[in-house]
Amino acid sequence: MALPYFYSPNLLSGNDVMEMDEDNSRHMVQVLRMQEKEQVRLTDGIGNIVLAEILQPHKKKTTVKKLSLEKKEAPASSVSIAISLLKNAPRFEWFLEKAAEIGIRRIVPLICERTEGRQFKKDRWQQILVSAMLQSQQSWLTEITQPAAFAQFVKNSDTAEGSMKWIAHCEDEEKAAVALLPKTSQSSVVLIGPEGDFTPKEIELALQQGFKAVSLGKNRLRTETAGLVAACLLAIH
């Protein structure tokens, strides 16, 4: 059985004995009923995994001793999804959870011309991403940025040689299929629009900035579904 897994952002600071924060301490002691000398795994979300032993269980400040350190390298390629905010916040949160479980490296909430939802719940959404990382036993935490205006994002989205920039929209035109895209060892970013799709003006702007039109399949998808399909196809591509 896998050891309990926790997130500790300041994992490598200080000495070999560290004090867990109150949330982690409470979960260890009151939920899992862990005792002295039991072991846990800790990650800082940037590839470091520490095996630790509980020295003193306490519901607010459990202390642990670091036993060993393992470093997981970042994936050779990374996928970013820039996706419109939604009026229905739970649907957007569902997308965040699933995208993080799949291993998407970065999520950019977009504000497009037809975007209806404007809520940005940084703390809540960060916790969803942390929980998804731990659930899927990963050691790299999905980043979520501040919301970005569509035009500003596409104009500033310079990428390195070998990377890919895509826009998934519903207009009738020739599009590449994600499953047939050439492989890259660099990074990729895909734009996902709001309910009602991107406007023709936004699509034209993205194409002018080097984005290529891409198809996610023959069916018309909800925003969060389109985001998940793109996540699955690009992450395993």
CORQUISUL-V892533 format. One line per field, one symbol per residue. phi: phi as a letter, one per 30 degrees, with the letter a starting at -180 (. if undefined). psi: psi as a letter, one per 40 degrees, with the letter a starting at -180 (. if undefined). burial: # if it has 24 or more other ideal C-beta (glycine too) atoms within 12 Angstrom, else .. A space follows every 50 residues. Layout:
# CORQUISUL-V892533
phi: ???
psi: ???
burial: ???
This chain:
# CORQUISUL-V892533
phi: .ddebbcbdcecdicdcbcddddddddddccdhdbeidcbcbbcibjcbc cbcdcbdadcadcbcdcabbccddedbbccbcbddcddeedddddeeddd ddjddbbcdcccdcdcdbdbceddddddddddddecicbcdddbcdebde dddddccdbdejdbbbbcbcddadbdcedcdddbccbbbbcbddejidde ddddddddcjdcdbcckdddcdeddddddddddddcd
psi: hiiihihgdfdeiaaehihiiddddddddddefiiheiiihiieefehhh hihhdhhhedghiihhdihhhhiiidiihhhhhhiidgdddddddddddd ddfhdihhhihidehdhehhgddddddddddddddefiehhhhhiiihhd dddddefhiiheiihihhieihihiihdeeiiiiebiihhhhiiheiiid ddddddddeeiihiheieihiiddddddddddddde.
burial: ..######..#......####..##.###....#....########.### #######....#####........#.##########....###.###### ############.##.#..#....##.#######.#.########.##.# #.##..#.#...########....#..#..#.....#########.##.. .##.###.#.######....###############.#
